[in-house]
Amino acid sequence: MNTVAKDAKITLGPLLFNWPAEKRRDYYFRVADEADVNSVILGEVVCSKRTPFMTKLWEEVIERVRAAGKEPIMSTQALILSSREMGWMRDIVADPGIYYEANDIAVADMLKGRPHMIGPMMNVYNEGTLATLARGGADRVCLPFEMSGETTAVLAKSGIMEVEAFVYGRMPLAIAARCYHARAFNLPKDNCRYVCNLHNDGMTVDTLEGKPFLTVNGTQTMSYTVNNLAAEIPQYLEMGVTRFRISPHDVDIVRLAEMFRGVIEGRTDPQEVLDETDGLVDGAPNSNGFFYDEEGLRYKVAE
């Protein structure tokens, strides 16, 4: 095992779906107690209407994560739509004892001068952007999932800040002010009845021909396929990528983390991971096209 692999860390990304508060709490408790991950990202990224359900539970979850020797990180909204939401973001990032993830430039500005990380919802595609964010205090970045391996190598080798790669999960393609989930149920956004909680991994959208194409998650549009870069981890390690992000889904996170840790440390054949996880999330296939600068929904066998 090389030094980079030995020092590599696994991050559990923020839960993007609207699970019941008790289910979320129990999920994070299990992650804290059993999952082989180094960092756990908490908080609401997609919709501010979901925020109140977990407000009283985050402190308990953070304490559990810390007690397990893991790093808690509080994430923030990817799209801020009102002065009220700006106020909420200011309240959320007010705790100097928490390390935060910024998914919107407004939050990065609020965190200026404090160590923080940049999430994959922000458009970071070159060294100039990285350097600008670093001057504001950012010391870690999870690159956008659509980033090719070639471009990732350039940013990782720049040494500007620690680089994290999004290696497992449905890809967040877009986020908007309108709620497609509510619209699908003929409901307005203001009276959505939280129908997004009916689909633990998002609602599948088919083409007119009946082929699964995308996934709707509240105001967020995601891929139908599951980005799975287990086979590309050795390349990432050679680039100098030091962190690997797994996005939460309604699957066995302990087993998932175990498999990816095995790949990082060279104990597990990536193909075993690909075989075991193919179709794991709603029967959706794995994909890795963006890594090879191709269509994201494709899967290309690593050479």
N, C-alpha and C positions, 0 to 999 in steps of 0.2 A: 504494500500500500504506500503510495507516494505521500509527501507531506501535505499537499493540497487536499487529497482525499481524506486524510486523517483529520484535518482541521475543518472539513466541510460541514455545514450545518443544514438542517431541514427546518423550514418554516411552514407552519399551518396557516394558510391565508385566512382572511375574514370570511365568515359564512355569508354568502350572497343571497341565500333563499330565506323565505319567511317561515321559519319553524316556530312552533309554540315555545313560549319562554321556558317551560319546564324541560322540553326536549333539548333546547339549546344548552341549558344549564347542565343537564346530565351528560350531554355530549362533551362539553368542555371539561367536566369533572373526570370523565374517562380519559380524555386526552392528557390531562394533567397527571393522572395516576398511572397510565399504562402506555401511552404512545411514545415512540422513540423520536420525538421532535425536540428541537432546541428552543424555538420561539413559537408563540401562539398569538395570532392577531385577532383582536376582539373588535366590537363596535359595529355600527350600521353603515354600510356603504351605499346602498341602493336607494332607499326611500325613507324620508324623515318621519313618515307616518308610522313606521315600524318601531321607531326609537323608544317610545315610552314603555313598551312591553318588557324591555330588559334593563331599564335604568336602575332599578333597585337591586338587580342581581349581579351587575358587573363587578362591584366591589368584592363580593363573595367569590366570584370566579377568578378575579385577579389574585386574590389571596391564595386560592387553591393552586393556581398555576405557579406562583412564586414559591410556595411551600414545596412544590415538586422539583424545584431547581431549574425551572424553565423561565424564559423571558416573556413577560406579557407585553404586548404592543397594542395600543388603541388606534384603530383606523378611523377614518372620517369619510364624509359623503363625497361621492364622485361628481355630483352636480348640485350646486347650491342655487336655489331659485328665488329666494326672498330674503329680506332683511331679517325676518324672524329666524330663518335657517342660519344666517350669518351669526346671529346672536347665540344660537345653539352651539355652533362650531366654536365660538369663542369660549363658551362655558366648558365645552368638552376638553379643549386643549389648555385649560387654565391650571391643571395640576402639574407642577414642576417635577413631580416624582415619577411621571409616566413617560415612556418613549412612544412617540406618535408616528403614524403613517399619514402623509398628505396625499390625497387623490385629486386635489384641485389646487390651482396656483394660489387661490385666496387663502387656503389653509397653510400652504407653504410660507406665505407672507406672515401669517399670524405666528408661525413658529420660528421666524427669522432670529438668528442668534442663539438658538437652542439646538442641540443634537436631535435629529429626526431622520426619518427615511421617506423616500419618494415611492409611491405605489405605482402599479402598472397602468392605472387609469390616466396618468399624466403622460404627455407626449415627450418622451426623452429618446432622441434618436441620434445625438451626436455629442462629441466631447465639449463643444461650446455650451450646450445646455447643461450638461453635467457640471461643468466648472462654475456656471452661474448659480446653480442650486447649491453647490458645495460652499460657495461664499456666503450663502444664507444660513448655513449650519447643517445641511443635509450630509450625512456620512454613509448612507446606504441607499441603494436603489433596486427595486424589482422592475426589470425592464419590461416594456410592453410585450405581450405574448406573441404579437405578430413580427417581432424582431427576428431577422434571419441570424443564423449562426455566425455568418461572416461579419455582420455588423456588431453582434454581441462580442466577438473576439476583440474588435477594435476598442470598444468601450471598457471591457474587462482589463485589457492590457494597458489602458491609459493610466491606471492607478489613481484616478481622481477620487473614487470612493468604492466601497465594497459593492459588488454586483451580485444580485440574486436573479435566478432564472425561474420562470413559471413552467414547471415540468409536468403538472397533472391537473386536469379539470376542464370543464366546459369553459370556453373562452368568452369573456364579456366583449361583445363587438360594438355595442353602442348603448347610450343611455339618453333618455329624453324627458321632457316635461310631461308628456302624455303617458298614461298608463294603458298599455296594450292589453294587459291581463284583464283589467276592469272592462275595457271595451269589448273583449271577447265574450263577456258575460252580460253585455248590454247595460253596463253600469258606468256612471260618471266617476271620475277619479276622486272627487270629494266625498262620494258615497260608495266607495269600492267594496265595502264589506270584507276587505282583506282576502279576496278570493285567491290571491297569490299563495295563500297558505294551503291550498288544495293540492299543490304540486311540489313535493319536497326537493325535486331536482329541476324544477321549471316545467313549463307546459310546451309540449312539442308542437311545432308548426309544420304542416305538410304543404307540398306544392299542389297545384291543381291535379297533378297526376297521382297524388297520394303518397309521394316520397317524402320522408322526414327531411327537413331542411334547416330549420332554426329552432331555437328555444326561447320562449318568452318568460321573463321573470320580473313581474311588475312593470316598472318603467324601463327595464333593461332587456336588450336583445342579446342573446348568447348563441354560440354555436350549438348545433345538435351533436356533432362529434365531440369526443373527449380528447383534448390535447394531451398526448402521452409521449414524453421525451425520455423515457427510461433508456432507450438505446443510444441516445445522444449525450448522456451524462459523461461518459469518458471524454468526449470532445469538449464539453463544457469545462471539465476539470483541467484539461490541457490549456484552455484559454485563460484560466485563472479565476473562473467563477467559483465563489466560495459558499454560496447559499442556494438552496433549491426549494421552491415553493410548491406545496400541494394545496389545491383548493378544496374545501370541504364539500362532500356530497353525502347522501344518505346511504353510505356503505361502511364497511368495517375499517375505520381509520387506523386502528392499531395494526391490522394486517397490512394495510397500504403503506404506512410509514415503515414497517419492518422490511417490506420488499424494496422500497427505494433506498433505505439505508444499506441493504445488502448489495445493491448495484453500486452505490457510491464507494463502498469499501471493497468491491471486487469479489464478494462472496456469492453473489447471485447473478445468474445469466440474465441480461435484460430481456431476452426472448421469453423467459419464464414469466416475467412480470407482464409483458405484453399479452401473452396467452391467458393469464389468469384475470387480467383486467378488461379484456376485450368484451364489450357488451355489459359490463358491470353496472353502468349507470343507464337505466332505462333501455337497455339493449343497444345503446349507441356504440358505434365502432370507434377505435382509436384513430387519431390523426396526428400528423407532424409536418404538414406541408409548409407552414410558415418558416420553420427552421431552415428549409432548403430553398427559401425564396420562391415558393410555389403556392398554389391555392391551399388555403389553410385546412380545408376539409379532407385533403388527400393524406394517404399514408405512404411514405416512401421508405423502402428498406435501406437502412444505413449501410454504406459501403465499407 
